[in-house]
Amino acid sequence: MQCLFTYRADRDLAEIGRFIASDDVSRAMSFVAEVRQACRRLTEQPKANPVAVTLDGNRLRRLVFGRYLIFYLVETDRVVIVRVLHGARDIGRILSQP
């Protein structure tokens, strides 16, 4: 099983990295790498996390990673990382945007 990041998830990680880098560039790089590794580990037990929301008929699961929420889809042969968002954000509004 493989792990795939959507464009939006990649963009989320880039924004998170830029935010952290304003204080500590090396921590920004290591944090983003840790998030990506946690996402890749999802392929080992992809259904271990709860379904958080149904969006456009798709059941998004959620992994909590510190203060961040990783939303993903489980498909037959892959895990698709849809978004990586800080838990303090308006998750419902963000996920409902096209």
Backbone as CSV, one residue per row, in Angstrom:
resi,resn,N_x,N_y,N_z,CA_x,CA_y,CA_z,C_x,C_y,C_z
1,MET,0.856,-1.177,0.000,0.000,0.000,0.000,0.900,1.237,0.000
2,GLN,0.509,2.243,-0.750,1.310,3.454,-0.832,0.590,4.627,-0.182
3,CYS,1.336,5.682,0.076,0.809,6.903,0.670,0.971,8.026,-0.350
4,LEU,-0.121,8.701,-0.648,-0.133,9.780,-1.630,-0.631,11.057,-0.962
5,PHE,0.024,12.174,-1.238,-0.384,13.475,-0.708,-1.072,14.261,-1.817
6,THR,-2.243,14.817,-1.522,-2.891,15.692,-2.492,-2.132,17.014,-2.557
7,TYR,-2.427,17.778,-3.581,-1.823,19.110,-3.725,-2.100,19.944,-2.481
8,ARG,-3.343,19.908,-1.997,-3.702,20.713,-0.819,-2.940,20.269,0.420
9,ALA,-2.765,18.969,0.599,-2.007,18.478,1.756,-0.555,18.933,1.668
10,ASP,0.022,18.855,0.488,1.396,19.345,0.304,1.481,20.841,0.607
11,ARG,0.489,21.585,0.162,0.450,23.025,0.415,0.287,23.313,1.908
12,ASP,-0.561,22.520,2.580,-0.720,22.671,4.038,0.626,22.488,4.740
13,LEU,1.351,21.435,4.354,2.649,21.171,4.985,3.655,22.281,4.703
14,ALA,3.614,22.827,3.506,4.516,23.942,3.175,4.191,25.162,4.036
15,GLU,2.912,25.442,4.235,2.511,26.590,5.063,2.899,26.367,6.524
16,ILE,2.705,25.158,7.015,3.103,24.827,8.386,4.612,25.011,8.530
17,GLY,5.353,24.519,7.563,6.801,24.659,7.595,7.247,26.109,7.598
18,ARG,6.610,26.934,6.772,6.959,28.366,6.731,6.665,29.041,8.071
19,PHE,5.546,28.673,8.664,5.175,29.272,9.952,6.199,28.917,11.026
20,ILE,6.542,27.651,11.136,7.512,27.219,12.143,8.894,27.803,11.840
21,ALA,9.234,27.902,10.569,10.554,28.421,10.167,10.761,29.867,10.576
22,SER,9.684,30.599,10.788,9.854,31.985,11.227,10.538,32.049,12.593
23,ASP,10.481,30.943,13.348,11.181,30.859,14.639,12.412,29.968,14.574
24,ASP,12.303,28.851,13.821,13.389,27.863,13.848,13.339,27.021,12.563
25,VAL,14.236,27.311,11.651,14.242,26.646,10.342,14.484,25.143,10.475
26,SER,15.435,24.748,11.306,15.720,23.314,11.411,14.550,22.567,12.033
27,ARG,13.852,23.185,12.997,12.677,22.523,13.575,11.558,22.421,12.543
28,ALA,11.417,23.417,11.714,10.397,23.369,10.670,10.626,22.172,9.758
29,MET,11.875,21.993,9.352,12.195,20.877,8.454,11.957,19.535,9.149
30,SER,12.375,19.420,10.405,12.198,18.145,11.098,10.729,17.874,11.397
31,PHE,9.956,18.911,11.712,8.539,18.709,12.006,7.787,18.222,10.772
32,VAL,8.021,18.866,9.650,7.347,18.443,8.413,7.743,17.004,8.068
33,ALA,8.998,16.648,8.269,9.444,15.271,8.025,8.733,14.294,8.965
34,GLU,8.527,14.682,10.223,7.825,13.829,11.179,6.369,13.622,10.762
35,VAL,5.728,14.682,10.301,4.334,14.566,9.842,4.265,13.623,8.642
36,ARG,5.157,13.788,7.697,5.174,12.916,6.522,5.408,11.458,6.917
37,GLN,6.282,11.221,7.886,6.535,9.859,8.340,5.289,9.281,9.015
38,ALA,4.603,10.069,9.814,3.357,9.607,10.445,2.327,9.244,9.383
39,CYS,2.276,10.020,8.317,1.352,9.731,7.213,1.725,8.415,6.530
40,ARG,3.007,8.202,6.307,3.436,6.955,5.664,3.128,5.739,6.541
41,ARG,3.207,5.920,7.859,2.882,4.812,8.772,1.408,4.435,8.711
42,LEU,0.570,5.341,8.249,-0.862,5.032,8.116,-1.104,3.833,7.201
43,THR,-0.181,3.578,6.295,-0.363,2.451,5.367,-0.313,1.105,6.092
44,GLU,0.259,1.072,7.297,0.361,-0.177,8.050,-0.984,-0.595,8.636
45,GLN,-1.762,0.350,9.137,-3.090,0.089,9.684,-3.998,1.271,9.334
46,PRO,-4.373,1.382,8.089,-5.077,2.587,7.640,-6.448,2.812,8.272
47,LYS,-7.087,1.762,8.735,-8.429,1.927,9.309,-8.416,2.018,10.825
48,ALA,-7.241,2.199,11.405,-7.118,2.266,12.864,-7.685,3.565,13.448
49,ASN,-7.769,4.612,12.644,-8.272,5.901,13.112,-9.731,6.072,12.717
50,PRO,-10.468,6.849,13.496,-11.910,6.981,13.248,-12.238,7.806,12.007
51,VAL,-13.417,7.521,11.462,-13.962,8.370,10.405,-14.396,9.660,11.082
52,ALA,-13.898,10.772,10.601,-14.166,12.066,11.219,-15.291,12.819,10.522
53,VAL,-15.351,12.678,9.209,-16.322,13.440,8.431,-16.548,12.733,7.101
54,THR,-17.767,12.863,6.589,-18.048,12.388,5.244,-18.144,13.615,4.356
55,LEU,-17.330,13.626,3.319,-17.240,14.782,2.443,-17.383,14.309,1.006
56,ASP,-18.402,14.796,0.316,-18.662,14.398,-1.069,-18.754,12.875,-1.200
57,GLY,-19.366,12.245,-0.213,-19.522,10.800,-0.240,-18.289,10.025,0.190
58,ASN,-17.193,10.721,0.476,-15.953,10.077,0.917,-15.849,10.158,2.432
59,ARG,-15.434,9.067,3.026,-15.282,9.009,4.479,-13.839,9.347,4.848
60,LEU,-13.648,10.562,5.333,-12.319,11.004,5.737,-12.031,10.541,7.160
61,ARG,-10.906,9.902,7.322,-10.443,9.518,8.651,-9.515,10.599,9.162
62,ARG,-9.287,10.586,10.491,-8.484,11.633,11.092,-7.438,11.035,12.030
63,LEU,-6.205,11.447,11.828,-5.107,11.112,12.727,-4.707,12.387,13.458
64,VAL,-4.644,12.311,14.776,-4.192,13.452,15.567,-2.672,13.360,15.679
65,PHE,-1.999,14.455,15.334,-0.545,14.527,15.415,-0.211,15.810,16.160
66,GLY,-0.033,15.704,17.462,0.177,16.903,18.274,-1.034,17.804,18.166
67,ARG,-0.816,19.034,17.764,-1.918,19.993,17.611,-2.513,19.976,16.204
68,TYR,-2.023,19.084,15.388,-2.465,19.022,13.989,-3.361,17.815,13.750
69,LEU,-4.225,17.949,12.768,-5.134,16.880,12.361,-4.818,16.518,10.926
70,ILE,-4.603,15.244,10.702,-4.306,14.738,9.360,-5.563,14.030,8.872
71,PHE,-6.157,14.537,7.810,-7.360,13.945,7.237,-6.969,13.135,6.013
72,TYR,-7.493,11.914,5.928,-7.078,11.029,4.842,-8.189,10.076,4.432
73,LEU,-8.049,9.567,3.224,-8.954,8.569,2.657,-8.217,7.242,2.571
74,VAL,-8.955,6.172,2.793,-8.398,4.840,2.590,-9.003,4.292,1.305
75,GLU,-8.147,4.020,0.337,-8.579,3.418,-0.916,-8.041,1.987,-0.967
76,THR,-8.383,1.262,-1.984,-8.007,-0.147,-2.074,-6.515,-0.377,-1.916
77,ASP,-5.712,0.394,-2.604,-4.271,0.151,-2.605,-3.438,1.339,-2.133
78,ARG,-4.101,2.337,-1.532,-3.345,3.500,-1.085,-4.097,4.287,-0.012
79,VAL,-3.325,5.084,0.698,-3.856,6.064,1.641,-3.615,7.422,1.003
80,VAL,-4.652,8.237,0.927,-4.547,9.562,0.313,-4.679,10.616,1.406
81,ILE,-3.612,11.359,1.622,-3.624,12.433,2.607,-4.295,13.634,1.953
82,VAL,-5.420,14.054,2.530,-6.239,15.106,1.926,-5.874,16.485,2.466
83,ARG,-5.750,16.599,3.781,-5.407,17.888,4.400,-4.619,17.636,5.680
84,VAL,-3.809,18.615,6.061,-3.103,18.629,7.340,-3.379,20.009,7.934
85,LEU,-4.163,20.048,9.018,-4.651,21.325,9.545,-4.417,21.433,11.043
86,HIS,-4.159,22.642,11.498,-4.042,22.885,12.927,-5.427,22.710,13.544
87,GLY,-5.485,22.068,14.692,-6.760,21.768,15.335,-7.552,22.982,15.770
88,ALA,-6.919,24.142,15.896,-7.625,25.350,16.320,-8.356,26.042,15.167
89,ARG,-8.128,25.587,13.962,-8.772,26.222,12.805,-10.221,25.753,12.681
90,ASP,-11.000,26.424,11.866,-12.395,26.054,11.624,-12.412,24.903,10.617
91,ILE,-12.261,23.696,11.121,-12.095,22.510,10.283,-13.300,22.294,9.374
92,GLY,-14.498,22.412,9.921,-15.702,22.199,9.115,-15.767,23.124,7.909
93,ARG,-15.463,24.387,8.138,-15.499,25.362,7.036,-14.417,25.056,6.015
94,ILE,-13.225,24.751,6.472,-12.119,24.484,5.551,-12.397,23.258,4.702
95,LEU,-12.864,22.193,5.330,-13.108,20.959,4.577,-14.288,21.064,3.624
96,SER,-15.208,21.983,3.908,-16.366,22.117,3.029,-16.099,22.990,1.811
97,GLN,-14.944,23.673,1.776,-14.605,24.505,0.625,-14.226,23.625,-0.561
98,PRO,-14.635,24.034,-1.773,-14.295,23.225,-2.947,-12.815,23.258,-3.272
